[in-house]
Amino acid sequence: MPTTMKHFVISLFFFYSLILRGQDESPSFLVGHSFELYGGSIMVGYTPLTLDEFKKVAPASALVQSDFSGYKSSTSLSYGSSLDINTLFGARVAFKHLNKKKSAYSASTMFFVGANFSSIGFNGPYYFREKRSRHDTLVTGNNETYYVDSIARDNYDFSWYASSVSLEVGQIFHTKENRLVNCWFGYGLNAGAVVGGYTYAEYSHNSMEVLTTFNPDSVTYMANGYGYSNTNSNYTHEQVSTPVVMNFRAFFPMGIALRFSRKDRLASQFAFYFQSQFGVALQKVPGIGMRSSTFASFETGFRFYFKRGSLLK
């Protein structure tokens, strides 16, 4: 079992023990309200990593340390420039708390704790170079002139991938629970580690001969080409492990839940729910420092209401 999955399973057992404690008949400050199991997606808007940052997190990469003199650069072209979309799944437990008079449990405010697992990826710079020279000139019997250009293209592309394992805590403000539909909003904090990270670097070289009817050397390849031949390609890639990155998030959740039944005692304890989170994130990267990003997550799953004080009237 992968290390990240072990951490996630351990977290689930921890939350399950909290559930059992909440079911104890003796009065306590917190009592279990509901348990959620979900899956979804997370979108992160970020500033792409620079070449200097890649050199710090992956000093063992030979491709990252290459000489890029004479190359043009742009944002990585592989998977978009600054938006990362990945899967997300996790579990969460909500607790009701005693009011100030300690005479009853809160009806609308609750605390929650949870654990989640997601993939994460950041793109980096893209370097490219093109060299073009006249290889031959052909004249047909009809006095049509064709030019054979020799073109060589070199490309470097860098990206970074990892898995994020996090714990979250927060508070939500809930509508009356003895309803078929429940809504809520709140705030929360999330902290964890980005583990299993690696830098992916790739280099490709392509050389070819292009047949064209246009003479100017400034004409870009494929702009008006008739065809090409004698194509040769070379491809190299590296995957280098990178240090553990600490991840912190502040977010605002909003959600809605629909119970399976309003009157059936058992079915009313189950609900299908949807929740979105919007917030900001900070990543503490060894050798680089703090990086910031914005994110939005969307999750769907099942909610189970504990019997104690949660059944519909």
N, C-alpha and C positions, 0 to 999 in steps of 0.2 A: 504494500500500500504506500503511495507517495507520501512524503512527509507532510505536505500541505493538507492532504486528506486526513491524516492522523490527527492533526491539530483541529480540524473541523469536527471530527467525530468526538474528540475529547470535549470540545465546547458544547456539543449537543448533550452529552451525559451530564455536564455541569448544569445546564439549564433544566434538564429533567429532574435533577435533585432539588432544584429550587421549586419546581412545580409540586413535588411531593411534600416539601416543607410547607408550601402555601395551603395544602389541603389539611394540615393539622387543625384540629378543633380548638386548640388553645388560642386565645387572642394574640395577635401579633401586629406589628405596624404595617406589614405588607401581606397581602393575600393574592394568590394567583387569579388573574382574570381571564386570560386567553393565551393560546399558543398558536404561532403562525409558522408555516412552512411554505417557502416561495421560490420562484425562479423568475428571471427577467433579463434585462440588459442594462448596461451602464454606458453613458456617453461622456467622454472627457474632452474638453477643449483645452488645448495647451500650446505652449511655444515649443516648436521642435528643438531637439537637442543640437548643439553646435558641435563642430569637429573637435574643438578643444575639450568639450565635456566628454565626448566619446574617448578621447585619449586618456582622460583621467579615470574613467570607469572601466576601460578595457585596454590597459597598457600592454597586455600580452598579444594584442591583435596586430599582425603584420600589415594587414590591409589598412587599418586605421592610421598607422604610422607612415603610410606612403607619401611620396612627394607629389603635391597637386599643382605644382607650378605649370602654368599654361593651360589649366583646366578652367572651365566655367562651372559655376555652382548654382544650385537652386534648392528649394525644399524637396525632401524625398518624394519621389513620384509613385512609390509602390502602392500605398494604401491611403492616399489623401495627404493633405498637408498638415492639418492641425486638429483633426477630430478622430478620436479613437472610440470604437464601438465594440464592446465585448459582452460576454455572458456573465450573469450574476445569479447566485443562489445562496440561500441561507435559512436561518430559523430565528425566531424572536418570541420572547415571553413578556406579557404585559401584567402589571400588578396594580391593584387598587390599594390605597393607603387610608389609614384612619384619619378622620377629620380632627380639627383642633380640640374639640371636646372629648375625643376618643370614645364617642358614643355610636359611631357608624362609619362605614367605609365610604370613601368619596364616590359620587355618582358620575362625575364628568371628567375628572383629572386622573391620569394614570402615569406610572413610570414604566419604562420598558428597557430590557437588555436583550442583546442578540449577538449573533455571529454570522459573518458572511464570507463567501469565497468568490473571487472573480479573477479573470485574466486581465492583463493590462499591457499596453504597448505604446511606445513613443517612436515616431519617425525622426530621422536625422537628415543631414545634408546629402545631396546627390551631386556628384561631380561627373562631368562629361567633356570629352575632347574629340574633335573631328579633324582629320588630316586628309586633304584632297589634292590630287595631282593628275595631270594629263598623261594618260598611259599610251594612247594611240589615237590617230585620226584616220577615218575611213571615208573614201569617196566612191560613190556608186557610179554605174554607167550612166545614170541620169543626172550626174553632177550634184547629187545630194550628199552633203557632208555629215558624217556621224562622228561623235567624239566618245572615246572610251576613257572614262575617269576611274582612277584607282582611289578608293575611299577606305579609310581606317577609322573606326570609332572605338573609344575606350570609355567605360562607364563604371563608376563606383557608387554603391548605394548602402546606407547604414540605417539600422533600426534596432530597437531594444524591446525585449519582451520579458514578462515575469508573471507571477501569480500573487494575488493579494489576499491575505488572511487577516480579518479584522474583527474587533469587538466593538459594539456600539451601545450607548446608553442615551436616554432622553426622556422627555415628557410629552404626552399628548393630551389634547382637550377633546373629549368624546361627547357625542350626542347621547341622549337617553338610550340605555342599552336594551330596554324592553320594547324594541321596535324591530320590524322586519329588515329595515335598512339603517345602517349606522354610518356616520361620517366623522372624520376627525382631522385635526391638524396639530402641529407641534414643533418641537425643535430637538436636536440631538447632536451628539459628538461621536466620532468614529476614530479609532486608533488601531494600528496594526503594522504588520511587516510585509513588505513586498519581497517574497522569497523566490528562489529558483530562477533568478534573473540571468539573462544572457544577452550579449550583443551579437547581432547577426550582420555580418559584412559580406558583400558580394562584389565581384569584379567580373566584367565581361568585355571581351575584345571581339570585334567583328571587322573583317576586311572583305571587300568585294570590288568588282569591276562593273561600272554602270554605263549603259549605252544611252546617249542623249543627243538631241539635235541642237542644243543650245551651247554656245561657245563660252560665254563669260564664266570665269573661274568662281565668281561670287554666287552663282546659282546654287541654291541649297539642294542637297541630295533628296530625291523623290519628288521634287517640285514639278519637274517636267520630264522625268525619266521614262524611257521606253521599256527598259528591262535591265536585268543584271545577271551576272554569272560569276563563276569561280568564287563562291562565297566560302569564307573560312571563319569559324567561331571558336572562341576559347572562354571557358567559364570557370571561375574559382569562387568558393565561399568559405567563410569561417564562422564558427559559433563559439564564443568565448564567455565563460561564466563571469558574472559581475557581482559586486558586494550586495549585501542585504540593504534595502532602502526602507526607512521608516515612513509611514503614511498617516496623515492626520486629516480629518474632514469635519466640517461643521455644516449641518444641513437642516432643512425644513421639510418635514414629511406632510403629505396630504393624502387621505385615503377614503375609501368607501367599501362597505361590506354588505353582502346580501345573504341573509340566513336561508338555509334550505327549507325551513318551515317556520310558521308563526306559532302554531299550536302544539305540534307533536313534540313531546318532551325530549326525545333523543335527537331528532333531526334539527331541532332549534339550537342545539349546541354546536352545529357545524355551519360554516359560512364560506362563500367564495368571496375573495376580496381583491381590490386593486389599490396600489399605492404608488405615488411618485415622490421623489426626493430631489431637491435642488439645493446646491451649496457650493462651497469652495473647498479646495484641498491643498495641502502642503506636503511635499515630499522632501525628506532629508536624505540627500544623496552623499555618501562618503566621497570626499575629495572635491565636491562641487558646492555643497551647502543646501540651502532651501530653494525649492522651486514651487511655484504656485500654479494652480489650474482651476477651472470651473467644471462642474459636472452635473449631470441629471441622470437619475435612474428610474426605471419603470419596472414594477414587479407585480406579478399575479400569483395567487396561491390560495391555500385553504387555512381558515382560522377555526380553532376549536375553543369554545367557551367552557370554562370549568363550571361545574354544577353550582358551586357555592355562590349564591346571589346573582347568578347569571341567566337563569331560565326565564323565559317570558312569562308574564302574568296572564 
